[in-house]
Amino acid sequence: MPTSSAPQPEAAFRGSVLRAYLETMRGDGVLDRVLPHVDAEVRGLVDMPPTSSELVPARITNALIEGYCSELGEDATRGMARRANRVGIVRIIEPIIRTAMRLGGGGPAAILSRLDLILKQQQRGYDLGWDALGENAGRVRLVSYGLRETGPSLISWEGALSIAFDLTSTTGTVRAESRRFDGAASHSALAVRWS
């Protein structure tokens, strides 16, 4: 976590993340059901998506996810986020993930304990930390600057972080356990367990 008091940039992801969510929703045939839940700004980006390398405020993707969750529910949102991030971010950063696994062993903790490094080029305005809670459990600490995380947005993090199980041939769960907004950032924690 940064020790500087300098203001942090607003949480944002590369356009490849938004594009992956849109592709997944289109592929599932549900995008038209989600769009009535979002505002004109989000709909404008659906019609003309950003480039893959362009930074897009996370509030845009979160609004899309909130609309999806409202329409289709939590389990569907978690699964959609897992699939979308698998094609959106993981294929781009898989070499970094594989290096992290070689350095830290083959389990999910090797990935989850290095999220800040792994996602560094794909985002800004986030701090990610890891607390090991035994051999098969831990907690991801997530600070999202200039962004109020919601239940649905954390459900999407649950789905996205579950990719660590796919990549390490394990089974497990990721569930949000807390979130608070202090006026400048959201501070969230996600409990992770695997076998």
N, C-alpha and C positions, 0 to 999 in steps of 0.2 A: 504494500500500500504506500502511496506517495507520502512523503513527510513535508513537502513544500506546501505553503499556503496559497500558491498561485492558483487561480481558477482553472478548473479542468474543462476541456472541451465537452460539448454536449455528446452524449452517447450516440454512436453511429456505426453502421456496418457498411461494408462494400455492397455495391449494387447487385453483386452475384447472389447475395442472401435473399434480397427481395425478389429477384428473378426466379430463384429456386422455389420460393413459396408460391409465387404466381404459377409457375409451371406445374407444380404439384397439385394445386387447386384446380387448374385447368384439366390436368390429366385425370383427376378424380371426378371431373364433371360437376364441381360444386362452386366454381368461382362466381357464377351468376347469382347463386343463393347468398353469397357472402357480401357482394358489392352493395346491396341496399343498407348494410350496417355501417358503411364507412363514409367519410366526408368527401367533398369534391377534390381536395388535395390528393388524397389516396387514389381516388378513381382516375385522376389525371395521370398518375404514375403507372397505373395499370394499362392505360392506353398508350403511353409512351414511357416504357421502363428506362431507368438510368442504365448507363454502361456498367459492365461488371466491375470496373475498377473505381467508379465514382462512389464517394461516401454519401450515404442516405441516412438522415436522422432515424434513430431506432424507433421513435414515436410513430413513424409511418408503418414500419413492419408490425409494430405492436398493435396499431389500430386494425390492420388486416387480420392479425391473429385473434384479436378480441371479437371481431365480426365473425370469424370462423367458429370460435368457441361458442358464441351466442347462438349460432345457427345449428352447430353439429355436436356440441358437448365437449367435455374435458378429455375423455379417452380418445376421441377422434382427433382432437387438437394435438395431443401428445404424440400420437402415431404419425400425423401429418408432419409435425415438426421434425421428427426423427427421419422420415423419408426425405424431406426437403433439404435438411442440413447434410444428409448423406451425399446428395448430388450437388448441393450448392457450395459448401465449404470444404467438406472432407476430401473430395477428389482434388481440390486445389492444394490443400495443406497436408495431404497424406504423407509426403516425404518427411515433413517435420514431425508428424505423429510417429512414424516408424523410427526415427532417430530417438525421440523421447522414450519409446519403448525399449530400444536397445540400451539406452543409458540407465533406465529406471526399472528394468525388469519387464515381464510380459503382462502384468495385470492392469486393471483399470486405473489404479493409483499412479502408475507411470505416466498416464495421459492427463488425468485430472489434476495432478499436482503441478503440472506445467502448462496449464491453460493460458496464463498470461503470455508466455513465450509462444505457444502454438498459435494463438489467435492474434498476435501482435500486429501483423500486416493486414488483417481482415476487419479490424475494428479500431475505434478510438473512444475515449470517454468511459471506459470500463476498467475496473481493477478486479482481478480474479485471484483468489487465494484458496489454499487447501489446508484442512486440518485432518490429519490421520486419526481415526478413532478405532484402532485395532487393525488386524490383518486384512479384514474384508469389509471395512466401513470407513467412512470419512464424511467431511462436510465441505462443500464448495461455498466459499464466501464471495458474494457478488456485489460490487458497488457500481451503480449506474448513474453517472453524473448528468444532471439536468433532465432527469427522466423519472417519472413515478411508475415503478413497475406495478403491474396489476396481477390478479390471480391468473388470467389467461396468459399473460406474457411469461410468468414463471412456469406455467405448464409447458410452454414452448421450450423453455430452457431445460425442463425435465426431459422432454423428448430428444432435444439436441444432445444433451450430455449422455443420454443412454447409448449413443453411438460408441462410447468407450467399451461397452459390453460386446457390441458387434465386432469391434476391432481386436478384442482380446479373447474371443470365444468363451465368454462367461455369461451368466444370467444375473440380473439384479434389478434394483429399483432406484430411481431418483425421485425424491419428493420434496417440494418446498416446505420448509418448516417455519420460516419467519420472513417478514418484510416490514420495513418502516421507511418513511420518507422524512428527511430532516429539512426540507426546503431547498436543498442544493443537490441531493443525491438520494437514491434508494439504496438501502442496505438490506440485502437478502441473504438467506442461508438455505442451502439445499442439502438434505441428508442423502447419502449414497451408501447402498449396501449391495454386496454381490457374493456369489458362491462359485 
